[in-house]
Amino acid sequence: MRTEFIIIGISDAAEPHFPPEVLERIGKGKVFSGGRRHHEIVARWLPEHAQWIDITVPLDSVFNQYRRYFAAAENNVAVGEEPCIVVFASGDPLFFGFANTVQRKMPDALITVFPYFNSLQMLAHRLVMPYHDMHIVSLTGRPWHEFDAALIRRMPKIGILTDGTHTPAAIAQRMLCYGYTYYNMSIGERLGHPEQERITTLTLEEAAEQQFDKPNCVILQEEKADGYGERSTLPPHPIPDHLFELLDGREKMITKAPIRWLTLAALELQNRQSMWDIGFCTGSVSIEAKLLFPHLHITAFEIREEGRRLMEVNSRRFHAPGIDAVIGDFLQTDVSQYAQPDAVFIGGHGGQLKSIMAKALQHLAPDGLIVMNSVTSPKVSTDSHALWDEACRELGLQQEPPLRIKLNDYNPIEILKCKRQPSSK
């Protein structure tokens, strides 16, 4: 069955301008689709007896209507005609737009696109701002993750598509919270609507306190003025231990900087997508991992309630947004809602190492790995390395040779690493 879509990008203007080729396609169309707002804008150009399919959520319902139309038309097509749906979409349909959705849900469809300017292009045009170097993030129906990564990477110019949750004010508040204060924010409201369009450039402090008409979009541009959060004030890597807020001021309750880096190397995070940090305490491993590998989804677990404040203080201090901190007993926590890990670091186990490893293994990606640091101390009655060996044997895990390190006057530490046994073919 042949399926064809003509997808036409339009602005919010009440009087859109269509070139002759687009008007010809509209005039020959029979079935049209788009949002209700699009219908109001283009209604005057639709042929008599045109059928309209509203694009509303859930989209599966919309695409089921499309498929029913094509199925019904397959055996009832007049000679020389092919079934086709003409879709109206905002801006450029290939820029986080509806054409992408059609490609994903109906990959065999023939698609012709007639684009208009997308909202970030229009905002850049109004600001007379070159945008070839702009990093684009969509927060429309998406979590903060990609935006957080752009901040951590210190992208100097960031274009953002917003929604009702990720508003300009919410974006500014998040940036201020994590110390990214060296940007200004330009907001475009109702772009393309001649009577309602408004362009505003504000400081983050100003934007955080205001409300803006929808739809809107944002461009962040780095300022060059000195100030807190400027790149030169960022700590080196590894972050010195004394800069962290510690649990009750106890220096031994943190993974030391050199060990931290060797641990991150053992986790192979450059090749991973999701990390679990079990027993995060001060949050040092999660924070260092997030800063070095902003693409990572990090979920950090800590049984002590004090961990909540420590993660909040330290992640803000070191400009590391996006770490999902979970307080409570890991063994009693429903972890199914969190991203499946392909790297797990066990920073604390409270004598429950075997049970923790077993639960982590239930959710670990097939090519995932588990890393733990074992401290050799005459004052500790439980030998973590022995517990690790026992757990690996019982769970059928393949160990890599441990790395033994003696740091200054601290007890020796072994970095332990294991993976699933390779499958036999």
C-alpha positions, 0 to 999 in steps of 0.5 A, a space after each residue: 500500500 502506497 502512503 504519501 504525505 505532503 507536509 506544509 510548514 506554516 507560521 502563526 500568522 492569520 494570513 499565511 503566504 503560500 507559494 503557487 506550488 503549495 496552493 496547487 497541492 492544497 487545491 488537489 487535496 482531499 484529506 487534510 490534517 493538523 492541529 485545531 489552530 492550524 485548521 482555523 488558519 488554513 480553512 479558507 484555502 481548503 477545497 469544498 468537501 475536504 476531510 480534516 483529521 485533527 492531530 491530537 494526543 495520543 498520536 497513535 489514534 491519529 495514525 490509526 486514522 491515517 492508516 484506515 484512510 490509506 487502506 480504504 483508498 487502496 482499492 478505490 483510487 481513480 485512474 491517475 490518482 494516488 491517496 495522499 494526506 496533506 498535513 499542516 505543521 508549525 514552522 519546519 516539519 523536520 525541525 523537531 516536527 511532525 515529519 519526524 513523527 511520520 518517518 518514525 511511525 510510518 517509515 515507508 511513507 513517501 513524504 514531501 516537505 514545504 518548510 517555513 522558518 522554525 521558531 528559533 530561526 525567527 527569533 534569531 532573525 529578529 535579534 539579527 543574531 547569526 545562529 549557525 553556531 547555536 546548540 539546539 535543545 527541545 524541552 517540548 514534552 521532554 525531560 531536562 537531560 539534554 538541556 543539562 548536558 548543554 549547560 555542563 558542556 558550557 555551550 555559548 549559545 543555546 536555542 530552546 524549544 519550551 513547553 508549559 512545564 519547561 517555561 522561560 522562567 523555569 529554565 532561568 530558575 534552574 540555571 540560577 540554582 546550579 550556578 550558570 549565571 553568565 548567560 542572558 535570555 532572549 524570549 520570542 513570544 507568539 512569533 509570526 503573529 504580527 499583532 501579538 509577537 514580542 521579543 524580550 532580552 533579559 537577565 536570568 534573574 529578570 526572566 525567572 520572575 516573569 510569565 510569557 505568552 505561549 507559544 514561546 522559545 528561548 535563546 541563551 547567549 553567554 555573557 563575557 562579564 566576570 562573575 560567579 559561575 564563570 568558567 575560570 572559577 570551575 574546580 579542576 578534575 578530579 575535584 579536590 576532596 576538601 571542596 565537597 560538603 562532607 557527611 558530618 565533616 568525616 573525611 573518610 566518608 568520601 571516595 578520594 579524588 585519585 580513587 574516584 578517577 580510577 573508579 570512573 575509568 573502570 566504569 568505562 563511562 565514555 561508552 555507557 548511557 546510564 549509571 547507578 551509584 548505590 550508596 552515594 553519601 556525598 555524591 562525589 562519584 555521581 557529580 564527577 561522572 556527570 561533569 565529565 560525561 554529561 550525556 549520562 543518565 545518573 541515578 544515585 541511591 543513598 539510605 541515609 536521609 542526610 544524603 539528600 542535603 549533601 547531594 543538593 549542596 554538592 551538585 549545586 556547588 559544582 554545577 552538576 544538574 540532572 542527577 536523580 537522587 533517591 533516598 531510602 533502602 536500595 533493596 526496598 526501592 522500586 527501581 523499575 521507574 529509573 533508566 536501565 543501567 549499563 554501569 553500576 558503582 557500589 559505594 556502600 553496601 552495609 553488609 548487604 553486598 550480595 543482595 545489592 549485586 543480585 538486585 542490580 544484576 536483575 536490571 543491568 543491561 546485557 553488556 553492563 558492568 559493576 564496580 566497587 571499591 574494597 577497603 582493606 582495614 584491620 578495624 573492619 570485621 567484614 571483608 568486602 573483597 571476600 563478600 564480592 568474590 562470593 557474590 560473583 561466584 553465586 551470581 555467575 559474574 566474570 571478574 576482572 583483575 583487581 587494581 590495588 592502590 595505597 594512597 598516602 596514610 589511608 588503608 589500601 583500596 582495591 577497585 573491583 570490577 565484574 561483568 556477566 559471563 560471555 554467552 557461549 555460542 
